[in-house]
Amino acid sequence: MQNSKELFGFDLIQTDRSSAARAGVFQTPHGAIATPVFMPVGTQATVKTLTSREVDELGAQILLGNTYHLYLRPGDQLLADFGGLHRFMAWQRPILTDSGGFQVWSLSDRRTIDDDGVTFRSHLDGSPHRFTPERVMEVQGRIGADIVMAFDECSAYGADHAYAAVAMERTHRWLERCVTAQTRKDQALFGIVQGNVFPDLRERSAIFIGEQPVHGFGIGGLSVGEPKDVMYSVLWHTTASLPTNRPRYLMGVGSPEDLIQGVARGVDMFDCVLPTRLGRHGAAFTSTGRINLLNAQWASDEAPIEAGCDCATCVTYSRGYLRHLFRARETLGPRLATIHNVRFLIRLMEQARVAILEDRFETFQHEFLATYQAVSERVRDEQRQRYGRRHERAAVSHA
């Protein structure tokens, strides 16, 4: 078997001269990943409403699965018996698994954190469970993803500096234990930078994680309720302190404007449930912002969701037809909207990569952000209340 460095090489092809944006290629046993890249989320061995073949046809290079959910159902031993998650869900490209730390953290009334790990109760049946760094590495080894995340503690937005430091230091100790516990050389281990919104903690964490024998860097604890400008500032402090020779993954972030801002700050990989969640509720991405497909204004509209989009939905169907499907509560509506939303984000990262390679990312970023109308804080708050979520990032019901 090849050694770990040969299996998971990262080639930084080009860096934008006007920003920190970069284009690279990350090698894995299931294929190369061209970055920057958006990873659709297949929490429970499926990207909701889509088949693996459909996701592949949308241009997805890599999927994300969730350790917490797969551990509870169908179980990591069953996945091992199937030969791993790739074979179980008929997906032959790379897979990344979250450690489950964020989901466990979300169970605020069902878990207890100590220096050794986390004791929690399942959101399915209330049964007790225990995650430690060693146990998480064992479970992810059985799942068989190409990229596995270290176990970490995400401190809540609003936590004071003292507790954020405690959670960060615990995350560092847990990473060292994950490194020791890892047995599969065909899995790339990513450490996770924490530190809440405090620049000094973020810098300390990034420097520490960057010195560890890991294949890449997760940036956690963002998009958990903090204002956008705070997130962008914290992201700058983080990426500026990370080594440039390994990929950087901003966890749980998927709004189009956040992807572009993240790329400009040197992020290579993104994931989020947003495109599938919005699709199920009739919201669709366009180059000028989100639209609500249930609105009466689309009833007789013969245009596609987005002119020039190459997804099967836009090539074939009109906004008027999609509105009809949602009004009639036909299951095809959420599927078609999801197809478009996932392709929109994948295509956006493809366009960003080309712009970097052609040394025109600054112009691309400016033109996109000048026309894209991000959802206002008021509307975002209303959406969070409607969906029963504190924020748009996945919590226990990670979709």
Summary of the structure (lengths in Angstrom):
residues: 399
radius of gyration: 20.1
end to end distance: 35.3
largest distance: 60.8
contacts: 1399
relative contact order: 0.14
helix: 43%
strand: 17%
